[in-house]
Amino acid sequence: MELLWQRPQHLISRLAKATRKTWFVEEPRLVANARHTQIRSKTEGPVTRLWLEIPGRDGHCGFGDERAAEYASLVAEYLGPSPDRTVWMYTPMALPLADALDPDVIVYDVMDDLASFAHAPVTLRDRQTELLARADVVFTGGHSLQRTITNRRKDAHCFPSGVEPEHFATARAQDGLNKGSDNVRRRAGYVGVIDERIDLQLLGDLAAALPDWDVEVVGPVLKIDSRSLPTAPNLTYPGSCTYDELPSVLSRFDVALMPFALNEATRSISPTKTLEYLAAGRPIVSTSVPDVLADYGDVVEIADDAKHFADACRRIVTRYSADVTAERARKIDRLLHWHHWDTIAARMGVLLDDAYVAVHQTGVSA
């Protein structure tokens, strides 16, 4: 919950306020100076984070990794029995851990099509089929994801990801467009995980197509070799930033980028950063990701190659003031309100309460 403050962290931290005890069980970590395998914890507000430290070269490993075989029993021992337990899941690979906790209610929030990601475990699809069949409540993070599971769970509830507009108010108040200045060096930027979902060729070509601009790619490099990242004098990778630092980072951008590759890993994504960019007042250029087109096509510039990306960036900074009409601003404000994390969590909470009542009336989980 420290480095990447995303959908799981936003939702669980809000829902935890109405819950007696909430634990956020993270993926195991490999720690070079760890002497033996052990559970670690840290309490942050209403949530206590738990993770397993395993001796090894620094990094992460999945719930299904054989080195984490004892994770389920250790967590169950740490938490102890509970007569009333809800387990909220983001990966089917944690199903054995969920079973060890003997939950009354199982919630599966399908945030990504994990089976389409690089290096996905071979057992993931079978585990997902089982989890979809057993979950008492199923949420999905976007309309494309919803369509992929409706044949298995027609009762799944679609909740695209949200935003905290107030968190980005400082960035929205700062005009990074430097209006009226013809000599200023512009900056286009991306913030997020850098993995197989990013079109690296597009990034390199865009830097070449905008030689008088700086292109900044902020975030951790995961699951790909950092040596595969394109290089150019005007292309930089400053590393990760925290959620608290995000408004300041976005305020530096004249244009916010979503240079996603159009592949299996992005076919069903609904990027949270779309709303965060809008809340920060940044104009956006994105590739034609289906959910971006469907949900934000009227407030986001769409381009699928470096030339059109570069053209869109230049066009935005010359006409952006005129384009931000009162109607467009109202449209963005409506989007930000409807997709506020508080609104989403409250609507989910009602469905969770209904599921809890249904399970305890029948005495049988799905």
FENHU-V910629 format. One record per pair of residues at least 12 apart in sequence whose ideal C-beta (glycine too) atoms are under 6 Angstrom apart, sorted by the first residue. I is the first residue (numbers start at 1). J is the second residue. Records with the same first field share a line. If there is no record, write none. Layout:
# FENHU-V910629
I = J  J
This chain:
# FENHU-V910629
1 = 49
3 = 240
5 = 243
7 = 111  161
8 = 90
10 = 341
11 = 345
12 = 24
13 = 47
14 = 345
15 = 345
16 = 46  47
17 = 46
22 = 46  47
23 = 48  50
24 = 47  49
25 = 50
26 = 51
27 = 60
28 = 52  54  61  68
29 = 51  53  60
30 = 54  56  57  59  61
31 = 53
32 = 58
34 = 53  55
37 = 54
38 = 53
39 = 74  78
40 = 53
52 = 68  71
54 = 67
62 = 93
63 = 93  94
64 = 93  121
72 = 96  97  100
76 = 100  101
84 = 104
85 = 103  104
86 = 105
87 = 101  103  106
88 = 107
89 = 108
90 = 109  111
92 = 127  128  131
95 = 127  131
105 = 136  355  356  359
106 = 135  136
107 = 137
108 = 131  135  138
109 = 139
110 = 140  145
111 = 141
113 = 268
116 = 264  265
117 = 265
118 = 196  223
132 = 152  153
134 = 366
136 = 355  359  365  366
137 = 355
138 = 153  156
139 = 157  159
140 = 156  158
141 = 161  270
142 = 160  270  291
143 = 291
144 = 268  290  291
145 = 268
146 = 158
148 = 268
159 = 344
160 = 270
161 = 272
162 = 339  340  341  344
163 = 275  276  279  339
164 = 341
165 = 279  336
168 = 247  279  280
170 = 247
171 = 247  250  251  280
172 = 280  281
174 = 251
176 = 251  253  254
177 = 254  317  320
179 = 321
186 = 213  254  317
187 = 214  252  253  254
188 = 213  215  255  257  313
189 = 216  253
190 = 217  257
191 = 218  219  249
192 = 219  273
193 = 219  222
194 = 219  221
195 = 222  223  224
196 = 224  265
197 = 260  265  266
199 = 259  261
200 = 230
202 = 259  306
203 = 230  259
204 = 230
205 = 306
206 = 306  309
207 = 232  234  235
209 = 306  310
210 = 310
214 = 234
215 = 234  235
216 = 236
217 = 237
218 = 238  241  249
219 = 240
220 = 240
250 = 280  282
253 = 282
254 = 317
255 = 283  285  313  316
256 = 277  282  284
257 = 285
258 = 286
260 = 287  289
266 = 289
270 = 291
274 = 296
275 = 339
278 = 332
279 = 336
283 = 316  320
284 = 300
285 = 301  303  309  312  313
286 = 300
287 = 304
288 = 302  304
299 = 332
